[in-house]
Amino acid sequence: MFTEEIIRVRGIVQGVGFRPTVYRLAKAYGLQGEVCNDGQGVLIRVSGCEEFIEEFVQNLQKQCPPLARIDEVTRKRYEGKSTFGDFVISDSLSSAVKTEIPADAATCPKCKAEIFDPLNRWYRYPFTNCTHCGPRLSITRAIPYDRDNTSMAAFAMCAECGREYNDVENRRFHAQPVACQICGPKAWLERSDNQPITSYMFSMLDDVDAVCTLLQKGEIVAIKGLGGFHLACDATQESAVQKLRSRKQRNQKPFALMAKDISVIEEYCTPSAKERELLESPAAPVVLIQANAGDDDEERGSGRIQFKIRLEKFATEGNQRQIPTEGNPPAVLAPPGNFSQNSKFKIQNPKSKIQNPKSKIQNQIAPSVAPGQNTLGFMLPYTPLHHLILRRMNRPIVLTSGNLSDEPQCIDNVEARDKLGKIADYFLLHNREIVNRVDDSVVRVVGEKVLTIRRARGYAPTSINLPSGFESVPHILAMGSQLKNTFCLLRDGKAILSQHIGDLESAATFKSYQDTLNLYLNLFEHQPEAIAVDLHPEYFSTKLGKQLAHNQYGHGTAVPLLHIQHHHAHIAACMAENDININSPPVLGIALDGLGYGEDGTLWGGEFLLADYRHFKRLATFKPVPMIGGTQAMREPWRNTYAQLISAFDWEDLKQKYKYLDILEFIEQKPLKLLNQLVQKGINAPLTSSVGRLFDAVAAAIGICREQCSYEGQAAIEMEALADTHLLNKKEYFNYKFKFYWSDNIYYIDSYPMWQALLNDLQQPTPQAVIAAKFHTSLAHTIVKMVNNLLQKNDISQVVLTGGVFQNCILLEQVTQGLKKLGINVLTHSLVPANDGGLSLGQAVIAAAQLMSQ
């Protein structure tokens, strides 16, 4: 029977080759009508046999293009009079924006093959793309995603590109960034000292290929990429990597690496199937992979790289130290433990590099690429530009964000020359404007599950479908946190989470935050009906949110402002991404992180909250201790050690009992009289229950980052890398006890007995790797024990693990295993970071649930 329908398709359906798929299917079924983009997605009007239309709709969903995602298909009978004689692709329509912008996608295999084919017209063109790959968010100014609304509008298509762009059978049909050597953006090489240069000095091919030669010569090159600038150097040349660190003033934070293919990565790591899948995915993130190391396969994953180095240092220092023995003169210590006779603990050359002895590799990774780590962050080339640079490079390169310390990544040529000129020796520039700054995403795999560390290129701004009950949410803007900021737009049952923006304490980053927020609000035509902010009154995101709520972007109309407790937001974010219904019973949320403003005015960070989307009740926490010096304690871990020790012991007694421990000797050199006054008077020494600070304290006590951290979380990250994983599942190593006590209607976890045992271990002395493993296992065991304790008085069937501390894979796996043995369903993060990068999603859904219940 002949019929006519209007079919509405919502989701990621623009800029991904969706209309050509509709066209080809419609023609295959002999249907008439049209398809076009509009603000809500794709609109199809079709006439033909009812049975064929039904099959057409079914196959549309089955043959969805690789980068597309259909969220909703609605159909209704067309009541007008059809005048179609064929099926056509029509011009885009302007309407209210409800559609999405796809994320930038890595070069597809067909485009990669073309740029290396000397007979193809795309040969060596660094901006080659098609509907299945290439830039999206990074070049988009407005929706619908048409060329005129992108930075490609500056490049008029040549006749050949125009032919492919208009050929519905071509995979570049309506690929908005399509361009070639004749009509598209160009890349060129410059010296940072403005001296003239010709690429023939370095390559017979072109400027892009010349970059490879420069890197091989040990030079640092600033490369303008897809969503911003990178700084690159040869990752196997220690002098080059040290030069980059020195010029960028980035002391120890690990650098990301790029290799031309998996085979190069496999010289240094053994990626699992899941890790390979991520590396080769359209998102192409940086994947943290366990580095190959040691003398045999058993040592992989043991934190051996650092352990070898630290252990020798420990031995060198330790065998000179003396401890008292009762009634006897001080005895000279033997090397710690009996490791000299133990192959596992034998001393290695401290200059050992990350390597795979089986591969007999020629080019070892420079030690300063990832100091203190047992993982390497690898990515594969994700643009033709990167593929062409690395074509002759059979070893990895460092590819780190092109920015000054604490500032956002440069995206403009003039800005880059100004800011990166003293870091880079050369610039590889191009003339395609980057509209939206998008940094590289970072992920790791725990078991078979992906753990997102930083959500940016390849993932943002792909929307997250909200659980049932949130279908009719009001338009909400959530402002995010102070550190690792993202913001979130909520509407139509979806959450649009921005790409990682960074730490708002930097003025430049805060400006970038405001610019990106304005861009998103305009792109998605989002008029917030409410604004959610963190409870912390001094966060810049909170202050900006207040301004916006009081005078909604200059419209003069105030909107509700909701203050969301930090850890409640962490828990809600995890609930939302795990599809927990809006009216589900409360879960037990365990939120362990650095710092979050608590309802009692102290800084929380080790919380057990009974929570749903609307409310929470604090059931347990870690005993608060002073954070001496405020934020200075985040940079100087020894301050946390001192705070923990004076909270548990009398300092004079401690000095008598452990007076030869180097941690006590170290602390004694500090201005303790002044620090004690700060604590006694409550000046710049706020109380905190932070487990992040507890990790800092333990790390400093055993000699990791004792004096200073050069990046957030360094002490905890290095301690995880150091922990001897062979000991993790042995119950005899759960022996750092914590004490529980009840006060003011909640349970407290007191670390006093843990410190007593740890100090005794240091006195033995026990190797760092053993203490690190014992601390991890004991802390995990304590958390599980507390949950078991809370189960006795509360109806709990699900536990949420969230907060930046749960990016620690050892702790995450240990706690998960323990809770599962109790028969509890454990929810963890995957789509959004467990750290503050996921916070805005939690703020948004809490605000929505609270408003919808009014």
N, C-alpha and C positions, 0 to 999 in steps of 0.2 A: 504494500500500500504506500502511495506517495505521501510524504509529509515534509514539514519544514521545522527546523529547531534553531534556537539560540543556545549556544553552549559556552559557558563561562569557565575558564581554567585559571585557577590561582596557584601561586607558588613561585618557584624560581623558573620562570618560563620566558624571560626576555634575555636576549644576548647569548643564548645557548643553542641556537639552531632549532628552536621549537616550531616556529611557523613553517619552515621548509618541511619538517616532518608532517605537520598537519596537511600541508599542500600535497605532498606525495601520497599520503594515505587517502586523502579525499579524491585525488585523481584515480588512484587504484580502484576505488569503489564506485567510480563514475558519478560522484556527487557534484553538485553545483553550489556556489556560494562564495564566501570570502573569509579571510582570517586577518586579524590586525592586533597590534599591541595597543593597550590603553593603560590608564593609571592603575587598574585593578589586576592586570595580567594579560591574558590573551582572550579575545572575543571571537567566537566562530559563529557564523551564520551559514546554515547548510540546508540544502533541499535534496531529496532523493528518496529511494526506497527505504522504508522504515527499518527493514532487516539490515540493510547495508549501513545505515547510520548507526545502528546499534553495534555492529562489528567495528565500524570506524572508531567509535568512542572506546571500545574495549582495547583495540590495538594501539590507540593513542597512548594509553597508559603502559602497555607492554613495551612499546618501541620508543619510549621517552629518551631523548638524547642524553649522553653521559653526564653533562653538567646540570641537567634540569632536575627539578623536583616538583612533582604535582602534589599539592596539598589538598586541593578541592576541585571537583568538577560538578557544576550545576547545569541542569538542562530545563528548558521550557519550550513549549510550542510557539513558533513564530506566527503572530497574528496578522502581520502585514501582507502585502502582496509582493512576492518575489519577482525580481526582474533579471535574475542571474542566468546567463547562458553558458557560463563556464565557472571554474573555481579559480579565484585570484587572491593574491596577497595585497591587501589595501594599506594605505598610509595609516600611521598611528593616530589615535584619537586622544584628545586631551580630556581628562576626567579626574575625579578625586583619586589620589595615589594610594593604592592598597597593595601594590605589587612590591617585589623585592629586587635588590641589586645582587647579582651573583658575585661571589668572591673571585679574585684573580686566580687563574689556573695555569699550571705548569704546561710547558710546550708539549703538544701531543706527539705521538710517534710519527705521524705522517708529516707534520711540519718539520720535525727534527730531520727526517730523511731528506726532505727537500733542501734544507740549508747546507747539506753536505753533498748534494748532487750537482756536479759541475755543469750538467746539461739542463738544469732546472732554472727557471727565471728567479727563483727564490734563493739561489745559491749564495751563501754567505751573507744573507740579509739579516741583520740582528734584530729586526722587529717583525719577523714573520709570525703570523698567527692565523687562526681560523675560528669557526664557531665553537670548536671543542677546546680551545685553549686561548691563553693570552690575557691582557689586562682587562679588568672590569671596574671594580671599586676605585682603583688607583687613578683612573682617568675620568670618572663620572662626575658631572656637575649637577645633573638633574635627571628626573625620570619623566617620560619613558627613556629607556636606554637606547637612544638613537645617536648617530655620529655627531649631529649638531649639538648634542648635550654632553659631549666629551671633549677632551683636549685634542682629539684627532680632527676636530672641526677645522683646525688650522692647516690641514693638508688636503688639498683637492686631489681626488683620485685621478690617476691616469686612465687612458682608455682601456687598457688591459685589466687593471684592477676593477674598474667599473663593470667590465663584462662579467668577471667572476662574481662580483658583488650582486649583480642582478640576475645571475643564472641560478634558478631555483634548484637545479640538479647539482650545483657545485657546493662543496662543503664550506666555501667562503660566502655563501649567499647571506647577505645582510650581516656579515661579520663586521661590526662597526669599526674596529681598529685596522681593517685590511689596508695594506700599503706595501710598496715595494721600493727597490733601489731608486726608481725614477721619481716617484711621487711622495714617498714617505719620509719619516724622520731619519736623520743622519747621526752617526756617531763619529767622534773625532778625539784625537789625543792631544793633550797639552802638557807642557812642563809647568810645575808649580812655581818656578822662578821666572816664568814668562819668556824664557829663551826660546828661540825658534826650534822646531823639531820636524823631522820627517820620518814617517813610519818605516821608510826603506832602511833607516839605520838599524832597525830591529826585526824587520819582516819584509818579505817580498810580496806579501798578500795585501794587508790593509792595516788600519790603526787598531782594530779589535784584535787581530792576530798578534800585533806587536806587543800587546799587553802581556801575553804569555812569555815572551822573551824578557821583558822587564822584570816580571816576577821571578823568572829563573835566575836573573842577575842579582836578586836580593833587594830589588826596589819595592817601595810601598806605593800602591796605585789606588787612588780614590775612583770608584766605579759608580756611575749613575745607573741604577737598575730600574726595577719595576715600580717599587713603592718608596724608594729613597736611595741615598748613597750608602755604599759600603767601602770599607778600607780593606785592601787585600795585600797579602804577601805570601811568599812560599812558606808553607807550614813546616817544612823539613829543615829550614835554615834558622838555627837558633839566633844568629846575629840579627836576622831580619825580624824575627818575632820580638826579640828584645828591643829592637829599635822602635817597632810599632808600639810596644807597651810603654816605652819611655816617652815617646812623643805624645801618645794619647793620654798619658798619666793614668793608665789603667794597670795597677800593680799586679793583681793576681786573678781577677775574675776570668774564668775560662773563655777562650775564643771559640766561636763556631767555625766549622770546617766545611769546605765544599770539595767534592771529588767528581771527576768526570763520569764515573760509572760505579756500579756496585763492586766490580772486581778490585778497584783501587781501595775502596772502603774495607774490603775483606782482607787486605794486607794488615790492617790494624785492629779490626773488630770481627766478630762473627755474628752478624745480625740474624735474629730469628726471622721466621716467616712473617710474623706480624710486623716486625721492624722494617723488613724489605718492602712489605706492602705499603707502609707509610711513606718510606723514602720515595717510592715510585708512584705515589698517588698524585692526582691533580693538585692537591694542597701542597705537596712537597715540603713539609716542615723540616726543621732541624730535629733530628731524632737522637736522643741521648742513648748511646749504646755502650755496653760494657767493653772496655778495651781488652784486647789480648795482652797478657802479661805473664811473667813468671817463667819457670823452667819446665812446666808441664801443664797439661790441660786442667788438672785438678785445681790449680791455683787461680784459674779464671774466676773472677767474681769475689775474690777474697780481700780486695782492697790491698793487694800485695804491692802494687807499684809504690804507693806512699809508705806502706809499712816497711819496706826494705830501706827506704831512705831515712825514715824517722827512727827506725830501730838502730841503725848504725849511729845516728846522732845521740840517741839515748844511751847506747853502749859507751860511746866516747865520753859523754859527760858523766854517765852513771858510775862508771868504774873508778872515777876520781872522787865521788862523793862518799861521805861517811855517815853512818848512823850510830847512835849510841846503843850499847848492849848493857843491860843492868850489871853493875859490878865489874865490868870489863872495860878496857880502853876501847875507843872507837875502832870498828872493824872496817877495812876496805872492802867495798862490795865487789862481788863478781858481776859480770854482765847480767842484766835482768833475766830472770828465769834461767833455764838451762839451754837457751836457744842455740848456743854455739854447737851443741851436739844434736840439734834437732833440725832436720833438713828444712822443715817448714819455716822455722824462725832464723835460719842462718843469715848472716849479714851479707848484704849485696853491695855492689858499687853504688854509691849515692847518685852517681851520674847516669844511672840506668834510665833508659828511655822506654816509652810505651812501644812495645814491639811484639811481634809474633815470631818466636824462634823457628817455628816450622817453615815459615814462608821465605826465610832468608832474604828479607826485604833489603833493598838498597837504600831506601830513603826513610829513615826513622823520623817520627814526629818529634819536633823540638820540645824539650821538657817544659819550656815556659808557655806552651800552648794551653795546657790545662793543669797547672800546679795544684797538688793536693787532691786530684780527682782520680777515680778509676773508671770513669766514663769519658767518651768523646762525643761531642755534638756534631753529627755529620748531616749534610744535606746534599742533594744532587742538583745539578743545574736546572733552573726552572724557567729560564728564558733563552731564546736563541743566542742572545748576547753572551750569556754564561757558557753555553755549549761551545760557542766559537772560541772563546778565550781559553777554555780548558782542553780543546781538541788535542793539542800537542803536549798537554801537561799530565804526565803519568804519576804524579804525586799530588797530595791534597794542598789546597791553599787555605790560609786563614781568610774568612770573609765575615768581618764584624761590622756592626753598624757604624756608619760614617757620621759621627757626632762628636761634640766636645763633651767632657765629663758631665753627667747629669742633665744634659740637654737632649732635646729630641733629634732624631735623624735628619740630616740636611736633605732637602728635596729640590732646591733651586741652584742653578749653576753659579750665580753670583754669590749666593750665600755660602756655597761649598768652597769656592775659591777663597773666600774671606776666612772661613772658620777652619777649613781643613788644609790650608796652604802650608802650614808649618808641620803638618803630620805627613802628608803625602808627598812623594817625589814627582808623581805624574797624576793627571786626571784623564779618565775616559768619560767624556761628556756626550750628551745627545740633546736634541732640541724638541723632545716631546715633553710637555709640561706634566708634572706629577700633581694632580689635583688633591689627592687624598694620601697622606703619609701612611704607609702600611709596613710595619716591621716584620721580620720573620717570625713565624710561629715556632714554638718549642714543645715537644712532646716526649714522653718516655713510655715504655711498656712495662706493666707490672702483671706478671702472669700472662694472660692473653688480653688484658684490658689496657686501653690507651688512657694515659694520665696526661691531661693537657697542662702544661706549665705556663705557656704564654699563648693566648689565642689572638692571632692577627692574620697575616697573609694566608690565603687559601681557605680560611674558615670564616672570618668576619667579612661581611655582615650577615651571613646566612642565618636565618631566623631559627629560633628554637620553639617548637610547638609546646604549648603549655598543657598541663594535665586537665582532665575534665573538671568542670566547674569554673574554669577561667575563660570560657568562650566569649562572654560578654563583658570583658574587663574594660574599665574606662581607660582613656589614654593617659598613661602615667610615664613620667620621666624620673628615673632613678639616677642619682648623681655619682654614686660609687664612693671609693675610699680616697685616702690621701696617697697611699703607695700602690703601685701597680694598678693605677686607675683604669677602669672602663666605665662607661655609662650605659644605660639600658632604656630603650623605648618599649612600652607595652601597649599592645592594641590587638584587636581581632583575634584573641586567643593565642597570640605569638609574642615572643620577646626578641627584639633586635638588639643584640649586644655589640657595642662598638669594638673595634680592634684595640689591642693593648695600647695605652697612651703613655703610662709611666708614672713617675713620682712627681706630684704636683708642687713639691717644695721648690722646684726649679721654676723661675719666672718664665723661662722660655717654654717649658713643658706646660705650664698653666695656660699660657697663651694658645699653645697648640690644642689643649683641651677645649678651650672656648671656641676656637675656630672649627674644630671637628664637630663639636656639639651643634654649632650653628648650621654646619653643612648637613648633618644628619636630620635636624629638625626641618630644614628646607627640602632636602631630598625626599623625605617621607611625608612631607606636609603634616607634621605632627604638632598638634596643639595640645599641650599637656593639660589634663583636667585636675591633676594633682602631681606634686613633686615629693619624692622620697629622698631623705638625706640621712647620713650617719648621725648617731647620737653625739659624736664628738664635736663640741662647738667650735674647735679651732681648725678643723679640716677646711682647706680652701674650697673643696667641693660642697661642703655643708654651707659655707658662707655664700657661695654663688647661688646655691639652691634657694636659700632664703631670699636673696634679692629677686630671683626669677619668680618665686611664689608670690612675693608682695606686689610685683608689677610685671605680670607675665609678658616678658620681652617687650616692654614698652607699650603694651596694649592697655595698661592701666587697670586691669582686672586681676584681683588677687585670686589665687587658687589655693586649695588646702596644702599644707606642708606637713609631712609626716616624718617624725624622727624615729629611725629604726636602730635598735641595738645591734651592734656589730656582729656578735656571734649568733644571734637569732637570724640575721641575714645570711651568714655562712650556711647555717643549717637549712634554711628555706631554699637557698640556691640548689643545694644537693637534693632536697625533696623534689623540687620542680623538674630538674633534669632526669630524675628517676620516676617521673610520671605519678607522683603521689597526689591523689585526689584532694581537691580543696577542703572537703569535709572529712578527711581521714582522721582517725584518732591520733593523738600525739605520739611522736617518736621520741626516742632518747637521742639527743644530738650531743656528740662529743666534739667540741670545737677547740682545737689546740693551735694556737698561733702566736704571733709576736705580741701585739697589743691591740686592745679594743676598749673603747670607753664603756665602763659598766654603769649600771643604774645607781650604784652606791657611790659613784664618783671616783672609784679606784680603777686601775687599768686591769682589765680581765685578759685571760689568755690561756686558761686551762679549765674549761667549763664543761659541765654535764648538765644539759638543759632538757627538761621535758617540754617539747614544743610542737605546736601545729603552726599553720600559717598566720594565725591571728595573735596567739599568745605564747608565752613561755614561762616556765618556772625553774629557777636555779636549784638543782638538787645537790650538786657537789662541785668542788673546785680544788685547786691546789692552794696550799697555804701561801698567802701573799707575803712577799718580802720587799724591802725597799729597792727601788731602781735608782741607785745612787748616781746623781749627776743627770738624771732625766735621760734625754735621748743620747747623751754621751755614753751611757751604759750599753746602747745598741752597737756602738763602735768599738768599745773597749771591754771585752768579755771578762777580764779579771775583776771588774767592778761587781759583776753578778756573782762571781765566786765568793768575793768578800761578803757580799750581802747575804748569800746563802749561809755562809759559815757563822757569821755573827748572829744570825737568826736562830741557829741551832746550838751554838756552843758559846762558852765564855772564851774570848779571844786569847786571854793570858794563859788559861788552862791549855788551850789548843797549842799555843806556841811551846809550852813545856813538853807536851806529849809528842808533838811532831816537829820539833824545832829544826830538824835537818831536811824537812821536805822543801823542795825548791819553790813550790807554789807559795808556801808561807814566807819564805825568804823574799820572794818576789814582791808579795803584797806589803811586807814590812817596809819596803823602800818607798811606798806611796804615802801621801800626806794623810795618814789615818786619823789624826786628830781633827782635821778639817772635815773629813768624810763622816766621822762619827757625829760631829755637830750637825751636819746636814740631816743625818738620820734622826737624831734626837729631837731636832726642832721641826722636822718635817718640811725642810726647805729643799726643793729640787730633788726630792727623793720619794716620789709617789709609790705607793704600794702596788705591787702587781702579782698576779697569779700566773703570769706568762710561762708556758712550757718552752717557748722559744728562748726565753732568757735562762731557763733551767739548763737547756742544752748548751748555751753559751758558757754557763758557769762550770759545767762538767768538762767541756772541751778545754777551757782555760786551765782547769785544775790538772789535767793530764798533759798539758803542754801544747795544745792546738790553738792557734790564734790568740795566745794569752794576752799579748799587749794590745793588739788592734785587729779589727776586721777591715778588709778593704772593700767588701760588698756585703749586702744584707744576707744574713743566713750563712755566711762563709764557715763559721765555726761548726755549726750543725752539719753542713754539707760535707765538710772534710772529715768530721767524726764518723758519719755514715760510711764514707768511702774507706775509712781506716778499719772499721769493725771487722773482726775475724768471723766471717760467715759460717765457718765450720762449727762454731760454738753455739749458734743461735737457737737451735732446737734442743739443746741439752738442758734438762731441768736443773742440773746442778749449777748452772750459770744464771738462774733466776734469783740469786742470793743477795742482791742489793734490796733490802726490805724498805718499804715505805709504811708509814703509820697512818691509820685512819682515826679521825676523831670527829665528834658531833658538836656543833656550836651554832647558835643563832639559827637553828632549824635547817642547817645544811651540813653535809659531810665535807671534811677537809682532808686533803692528802698531804701529809707532812713528810718531807724528805730527810728529816734528821737521821734516821737509822741508815739510810742509803749513804749519806755523807760519811758516817762513821766507818762503814765497811769500805768505802772507796778510799778514804785516807789510809786505812790499814793496808789496802792493796798497793797504794802508792809507796808506802813504807817498805813493802816486801823486797824489792819493787816488782810489780806485775807489769808486763808489757802493755803499752797503750792499746793495741788492737784487742787485747783480751778485756781490758776495762771498758773499752767502747762497746764491745759485744755484750758484756754483762749489763751495762747500763741500758742498752736497747731492750734486751730481753726482759730485764727486771721492770722497766717502765711499762712495757706492753703487758706483762703479767699483772702489774698493779692496776692498769686501766681495766683489764678484763675482770679482775677481782672486784673493783668498784662497781662495775656494771652488774655483776652477780649480786652484790650487796643491795643495789638499788632495785633489782628485780623483786626482792622480797616484799617491798612496800608499794611497788608501782606496777601497773599493768603495761608491760612493754613487750612488743613483739618485733620491733624494728629499731635498729641503731644506725644513725648517720655519723660517718667519720668525715670531718671537714676541718678546714683551717690549714695554713701553710705548713705546719709541722707534719701533716699527713702527706706531704710530698716526699717524705722520707720513706723509701720503699721498705726498708727493714721494719720500721715501726708499723707501717700500714699492713704489711703481710702478717706480722706477728699478732697484731690486735685482731685482724680479720679472722685468722685461724682460731684464735682463742674464743672469740664470740660465736663462731659457727659451732664450736664444740658445745656451747651452751644452748644451741638450737635457735639462735637469733638470726634473723635476716639482716644482713649488713649492706648498707647503701653507701657507695663511694662516688667520687666525681669521675667524669670522663669528658663530657662536652665542654664544661667550663672549668677553669682552674680551681683547685681547692684553696688557693691563696686569695688575696684581695682582688685579683683579676675577675673572680666570679661574684664578687659581693653585690654588684649593682643588680644582678638578676634576683638575688634574694630580697634586696630592698624593694624591688618593683612588685614581686608577687605578694609580699607581706602587705604593702600599701594597698594593693588591689583587693586582697582578701578582707582587710579591715574596712575599706570603703564599701565593699559590696555587702558587708554584714550590717551596715548602719541602717 
